[in-house]
């Protein structure tokens, strides 16, 4: 049996020597950091006017944080909630231009402001947008999972079409897309695959992705976000 495996054997690398205080043990003459005080925000955190934590760092077209001072994409202002029709139109435009993360922000704001009977619907729409974000970021597992989660919520409202949302068609399309991703990955997806129609009213087909629009797949996000 190796010495390191026996009781009283060799100590593991980095273990404190006998008589050495643990790193967190206060030492005489040392100033200890003060604990956060209730109601007092920690310095360096981005917070809104009410003191709630937020992330005010600029973000790229897929919602990934950029260095402070970088020119990022415009984001949904805090506390702004659009009426349902305007929220759907704004989210559709963002999906059509390859910015599903920003569409998710619009839909999430609508979800938080929705009446209880519609909460699952708007949450499901926001989850679909997150799934599309994962797909454009190159994360197939996250994309399929969020697409199915969102489809289950949105499909629960079919055959009704609140605010003209194509609940049944959207849920079926999201589930089919998740199945394709599980089977074939992301490489064969097109911009149209990642810009589903939110409303049942026929609309002009979305134009091809403009130059510079991020498309699938990109470098996988190691955080899975």
Secondary structure, 3 states (H helix, E strand, C coil): CCHHHCCCCCCCCCCCCCCCCCCCCCCCCCCCCCCCCCCCCCCCCCECCCCCECCCCCECCCCCECCCCCCCCCCCCCCCCCCHHHHHHHHHHHHHCCCHHHHHHHHHHHHHHCCHHHHHHHHHHHHHHHHHHHHHHCCHHHHHHHHHHHHHHHHCCCCCCHHHECHHHHHHHHHHHHHHHHHHCCCCCCCCCCCCCCECCCCCCCCCCCCCCCCCCCCCCCCCC
